[in-house]
Amino acid sequence: MVQKNKIPETSISSNSSTFLEDTICPYPEESKNSTEEYIMEEERRVRYAWDEKAKGQILGSYFIGYTVTQIPGAWAGRKYGHIKILTMSFFGAGLLTSLLPYVMLQLRDSAAVKFFIFMRVLIGFLQGCCYPTFMALWGSWAPSSELSRLVSIQFAGAGIGIAVMYPINGCQKSADHNSISKEELTLILSDKKELTNERLVIPWKSILTSIPVWAIVIAHTAGNFGSYVMTSYMPSYLDEQLHYNIKSAAIFSAIPALIKPAMTMISGVLSDFLVGHMQMKTITVRKIMSTCGLCIAGISIALAGHVGCNAPVIVFLLSISLSFDGVTTSGFKANHVEIAPGLSGITYAMANTFGSLPGFIGPAVTGLLLSLFSGITGWFIVFWLTAIVYFVGAAAFLIFGTSEAQKWAKNQDDK
């Protein structure tokens, strides 16, 4: 969609942009006819006349279904087998996603919006069980000396590796695997003597009243708020606010997706090195990674609101912000397996239930803010709101986080 704000006659420089007026950035001066060509390109490719509010609802609809099945999905994995639940999830979501474009081509306007929202809710419903199930599997498979790097690899390769390997790989517990060596099994089980028993009755009251769990929940929700808002809106921000053409916007939007996996895996290896070789306390490393990831992301996105229309600097800052979210994987996200190894799938499901709320609340709030405050002013508010949420999450885990296994997560025989 083309911004309907009148373009200021005086060019807006990156150093003199005002945040007290609703303005948009000038069109790039690539040629005399660049503005006209841009508008013609917009008119050719816009199929649906969706306003900011509608786009916010569409972008967030996936997370309505995704939020609902977090805890039920973790419970189903414990009861029926994690691999079976993952396989059904991937197959069902993949089938619906492949059919969606063909149906959308036959629809227009309000019917298209309603159907698209419905399908995204349904796909989110099928995918909600995935991450809690992954975390439950790490509770059985990951030795503490390799936990950070293994969880980091999972999060870094979530889009491709997990979808292919988990359904194929088969065994829910390390002890059940036919080809596992005695040495590997001993390494995995050496630090899980008192911690793994998936047949325990789930201590819901203890989980819901656990301060360390809530510290993770707050940090997780804060990290997801920034990630979901920016991944949902970054292409349209680059396209409509900074006036990159759609191909350039797609390329620049992909930059964080390329950097984030590397940051995720590097932080995982570094965390294991600091704990295993430098003898740092596990909780110290978890807090360092969480604080660095969330605070650097917050600072970067806040600064992006102060550079006006300087597109290269904005892209750089937003890339830093989204990329450093990967560092938190070795922070509070890996912490589930330490505080509740036998129940890590359940605690992660709880954290991701709350953490998924920004998936539809964030885009909805962003769409509302941009409809009230257009252009630079609107994005300035969005960037600073996101930064504040990041800082709150960092403070919560820094103050209340722990790596000690909780009493309610241990086997009954060991209490």
C-alpha positions in Angstrom: 0.0 0.0 0.0 1.1 3.5 -0.7 1.4 6.0 2.2 -1.4 8.5 1.9 0.5 11.2 3.8 1.6 14.2 1.8 5.3 14.1 1.1 7.0 17.1 2.6 8.3 19.5 0.0 11.5 19.9 1.9 13.6 16.8 2.0 13.9 15.2 5.4 17.5 14.6 6.4 18.6 11.9 8.8 19.7 14.5 11.3 16.9 17.0 11.2 13.8 14.7 11.3 11.2 15.8 13.7 9.2 13.4 15.8 6.5 15.9 16.7 4.9 15.8 13.3 3.4 13.0 11.2 5.9 12.7 8.3 7.1 10.0 6.0 10.5 9.6 4.5 11.2 11.1 1.0 11.3 8.7 -2.0 14.8 7.7 -3.1 16.2 10.0 -5.8 17.4 7.3 -8.1 16.0 9.0 -11.1 13.7 11.9 -12.0 10.8 9.5 -12.3 11.6 7.4 -9.2 8.5 8.4 -7.2 6.1 7.9 -10.1 7.7 4.5 -10.9 7.4 3.5 -7.3 3.7 4.4 -7.2 3.0 2.5 -10.4 4.8 -0.5 -9.0 2.7 -0.3 -5.9 -0.5 -0.2 -7.9 0.5 -3.2 -10.0 1.2 -5.4 -7.1 -1.4 -4.5 -4.5 -4.1 -7.1 -4.7 -5.9 -6.4 -1.4 -6.7 -3.0 0.0 -5.8 -3.9 3.6 -5.3 -1.0 6.1 -2.8 -1.1 9.0 -5.4 -2.4 11.4 -6.3 -5.3 9.1 -2.7 -6.2 8.5 -2.0 -6.2 12.2 -4.9 -8.7 12.7 -3.7 -10.9 9.9 -0.1 -10.9 11.0 -1.1 -11.8 14.6 -3.8 -14.4 13.8 -1.3 -17.3 13.6 -0.4 -16.8 17.3 -4.0 -17.1 18.5 -4.0 -20.8 17.6 -0.3 -21.1 18.5 -0.9 -19.9 22.0 -3.8 -22.2 22.7 -2.0 -25.5 22.1 1.3 -24.9 24.0 0.4 -26.7 27.2 -2.0 -29.2 25.7 0.7 -30.1 23.1 3.3 -30.6 25.9 0.8 -32.9 27.7 0.0 -34.8 24.6 3.7 -35.4 23.9 4.2 -36.9 27.4 1.1 -39.1 27.0 1.3 -40.2 23.3 4.9 -39.7 22.4 6.7 -36.5 21.4 7.7 -37.8 17.9 4.2 -38.7 17.0 2.9 -35.3 18.0 5.6 -33.5 16.1 5.0 -35.6 12.9 1.3 -34.8 12.9 2.0 -31.2 13.6 4.4 -30.7 10.7 2.4 -32.7 8.2 -0.9 -31.0 9.0 0.6 -27.4 9.0 2.5 -28.1 5.8 -0.6 -29.4 4.0 -2.7 -26.4 5.0 0.1 -23.9 4.1 0.5 -25.5 0.6 -3.2 -25.2 -0.1 -3.6 -21.6 1.2 -2.2 -19.6 -1.9 -4.5 -21.5 -4.3 -7.6 -20.7 -2.3 -6.6 -17.0 -1.7 -6.4 -16.5 -5.5 -10.1 -17.0 -5.7 -11.1 -14.5 -2.9 -11.3 -10.8 -2.6 -11.4 -8.1 0.1 -13.4 -9.1 3.3 -13.8 -12.8 2.3 -10.1 -13.0 1.8 -9.3 -11.4 5.1 -11.6 -13.7 7.1 -10.4 -16.9 5.3 -6.7 -15.9 5.7 -7.1 -15.2 9.4 -9.0 -18.5 9.9 -6.3 -20.5 8.1 -3.5 -18.8 10.0 -5.2 -19.5 13.3 -5.6 -23.2 12.3 -1.9 -23.5 11.2 -0.8 -21.9 14.5 -3.0 -24.3 16.4 -1.2 -27.2 14.7 2.3 -25.7 15.4 1.8 -24.7 19.0 3.1 -28.1 20.3 6.4 -27.9 18.6 8.8 -26.0 20.9 7.5 -27.5 24.2 8.0 -30.9 22.6 11.6 -30.0 21.5 12.4 -28.8 25.0 11.0 -32.0 26.5 13.3 -34.1 24.2 16.3 -32.1 25.3 15.4 -32.9 28.9 16.1 -36.6 28.0 18.9 -36.2 25.5 21.1 -33.2 26.3 24.0 -33.6 28.8 24.5 -30.4 30.8 28.0 -29.9 29.4 26.5 -29.6 25.9 23.1 -28.1 26.7 23.7 -24.6 25.4 25.1 -25.5 22.1 22.5 -28.2 21.4 19.6 -26.0 22.2 21.2 -23.2 20.2 21.6 -25.5 17.1 17.9 -26.4 17.4 16.7 -22.8 17.6 19.1 -21.8 14.8 17.9 -24.5 12.5 14.2 -24.4 13.4 13.0 -23.7 10.0 14.7 -26.6 8.2 16.7 -29.0 10.3 14.1 -29.7 12.9 11.2 -30.2 10.5 13.3 -32.8 8.6 15.2 -34.5 11.4 12.9 -34.9 14.4 10.2 -36.9 12.6 12.8 -39.1 10.9 15.0 -39.6 13.9 12.5 -41.5 16.0 13.3 -42.2 19.6 11.7 -40.1 22.4 14.2 -41.1 25.1 18.0 -41.6 24.8 17.9 -45.0 26.6 15.4 -46.3 23.9 17.7 -45.6 20.9 19.0 -48.7 19.3 22.3 -47.3 18.1 23.4 -45.2 21.0 26.7 -46.2 22.5 27.2 -47.0 26.2 29.6 -44.0 26.6 27.1 -41.6 25.1 24.2 -42.9 27.2 26.4 -42.6 30.3 27.3 -39.0 29.5 23.6 -38.1 28.9 22.3 -39.8 32.1 25.3 -38.9 34.4 23.7 -35.6 35.6 20.0 -36.7 35.4 19.9 -39.3 38.2 17.4 -37.5 40.2 15.8 -35.3 37.7 14.1 -37.2 34.9 10.8 -39.0 35.4 8.2 -38.1 32.8 5.6 -40.2 34.6 5.3 -38.0 37.6 2.0 -36.2 38.2 2.5 -32.7 37.0 2.8 -30.3 40.0 0.8 -27.5 38.4 0.5 -25.4 41.6 4.2 -25.5 42.2 5.0 -24.6 38.6 2.5 -21.7 38.6 3.8 -20.3 41.8 7.5 -20.7 41.0 9.4 -17.4 40.9 12.2 -18.9 38.7 9.6 -20.1 36.2 8.0 -16.7 36.1 11.4 -15.0 35.6 11.8 -17.1 32.4 8.2 -16.4 31.4 8.7 -12.6 31.6 12.0 -12.7 29.8 10.6 -15.0 27.1 7.5 -12.8 26.6 9.7 -9.7 26.3 12.0 -11.2 23.8 9.2 -12.5 21.6 7.4 -9.1 21.7 10.3 -7.4 19.9 11.0 -10.4 17.6 7.4 -10.8 16.5 6.7 -7.1 16.0 9.8 -6.6 13.8 9.7 -9.8 11.8 6.0 -9.1 11.1 6.4 -5.4 10.1 10.0 -5.1 8.9 9.2 -5.8 5.2 6.3 -3.3 5.1 8.4 -0.8 7.2 11.2 -0.9 4.6 8.7 -0.8 1.8 6.2 1.8 2.9 8.3 4.0 5.2 11.8 3.9 3.7 10.5 3.3 0.2 12.6 0.4 -0.8 11.1 -1.5 -3.6 9.6 -4.9 -2.7 12.7 -6.9 -3.9 15.1 -4.7 -1.9 12.8 -4.8 1.1 12.7 -8.6 1.0 16.5 -8.8 0.8 17.1 -6.4 3.7 14.4 -8.2 5.8 16.3 -11.4 5.3 19.6 -10.0 6.7 18.6 -10.7 10.4 17.5 -14.2 9.4 21.0 -14.9 8.1 22.8 -13.4 11.1 20.6 -14.7 13.9 21.4 -18.4 13.5 25.2 -17.6 13.6 24.7 -15.5 16.7 22.6 -18.3 18.3 25.2 -21.0 17.7 28.2 -18.8 18.6 26.5 -17.9 21.9 25.8 -21.6 22.6 29.4 -22.7 22.1 30.7 -19.7 24.1 28.3 -20.6 27.0 29.4 -24.2 27.2 33.0 -23.0 27.1 32.5 -20.5 29.9 30.8 -23.1 32.1 33.0 -26.2 31.2 36.4 -24.7 30.7 36.3 -21.3 32.5 34.4 -22.8 35.5 31.9 -20.0 35.6 28.6 -20.6 37.4 25.9 -21.8 35.1 23.4 -19.1 36.3 26.0 -16.4 35.7 26.4 -17.4 32.1 22.6 -17.7 31.7 22.2 -14.2 33.0 25.0 -12.7 30.9 23.5 -14.2 27.7 20.0 -13.1 28.6 21.0 -9.6 29.6 23.2 -9.0 26.6 20.7 -10.4 24.2 17.7 -8.4 25.4 19.5 -5.2 26.3 21.5 -4.9 23.1 18.3 -5.6 21.2 16.5 -2.9 23.1 19.2 -0.3 22.8 19.5 -1.0 19.0 15.8 -0.7 18.3 15.5 2.5 20.4 18.4 4.1 18.5 16.6 3.2 15.3 13.9 5.6 16.3 16.4 8.5 16.5 18.0 8.4 13.0 15.1 9.7 11.0 15.2 8.4 7.4 18.8 7.2 7.3 18.0 3.8 5.8 21.4 2.1 5.9 21.8 2.9 9.6 18.2 1.8 10.4 18.7 -1.5 8.6 21.9 -2.1 10.5 20.3 -1.3 13.9 17.3 -3.4 13.3 19.5 -6.3 12.1 21.5 -6.0 15.3 18.3 -6.0 17.4 16.8 -9.0 15.8 20.1 -10.9 15.6 20.9 -10.5 19.3 17.6 -12.2 20.2 19.4 -15.4 19.3 21.9 -14.9 22.1 19.0 -15.4 24.6 18.7 -19.0 23.5 21.8 -19.8 25.7 20.2 -17.7 28.5 16.7 -18.1 29.8 15.6 -20.5 27.0 18.1 -23.2 28.0 17.3 -22.6 31.7 14.2 -24.8 31.5 16.2 -28.0 31.4 18.2 -26.9 34.4 15.4 -25.9 36.8 13.0 -28.7 35.7 14.6 -31.3 33.4 11.8 -33.9 33.7 9.2 -31.2 33.2 11.1 -28.9 30.9 8.5 -29.4 28.1 5.7 -28.3 30.5 7.6 -25.2 31.8 8.6 -24.2 28.3 4.9 -24.6 27.2 3.9 -22.3 30.0 6.6 -19.7 29.0 5.7 -20.0 25.3 2.0 -19.7 26.0 2.6 -16.2 27.5 5.4 -15.6 25.1 3.1 -16.2 22.2 0.6 -13.5 23.3 2.8 -10.8 21.7 2.4 -12.7 18.4 -1.1 -11.3 18.0 -1.0 -8.5 20.6 2.2 -6.9 19.2 1.1 -6.6 15.6 -2.3 -5.4 16.7 -0.8 -2.7 18.9 1.7 -1.7 16.2 -1.1 -1.5 13.6 -3.2 0.7 16.0 -0.2 3.0 16.8 0.6 3.4 13.1 -3.0 4.2 12.3 -3.0 6.9 15.0 0.6 8.2 14.4 1.8 7.7 10.9 5.3 7.9 9.5 8.3 8.7 11.6 6.3 9.5 14.7 4.5 6.2 14.7 7.6 4.2 14.3 9.4 6.2 16.9 6.7 5.2 19.4 6.8 1.5 18.2 10.6 1.3 18.5 10.7 2.8 22.0 7.8 0.7 23.3 9.6 -2.4 22.0 12.8 -1.3 23.7 11.1 -0.8 27.1 9.6 -4.3 26.9 13.1 -5.8 26.2 14.6 -4.0 29.2 11.8 -5.2 31.5 12.4 -8.8 30.4 16.2 -8.5 31.0 15.7 -7.1 34.5 13.2 -9.9 35.5 15.6 -12.8 34.7 18.6 -10.9 36.0 17.0 -10.5 39.4 15.0 -13.7 39.8 16.6 -16.3 37.5 18.3 -19.4 38.9 19.9 -22.6 37.6 19.1 -24.7 40.6 16.8 -27.7 40.0 13.5 -27.0 41.8 12.3 -29.4 44.4 9.0 -30.0 42.6 10.9 -31.2 39.5 12.8 -34.0 41.2 11.8 -37.6 41.4 9.6 -38.4 44.4 12.2 -41.0 45.6 14.8 -38.3 45.8 12.8 -35.8 47.8 
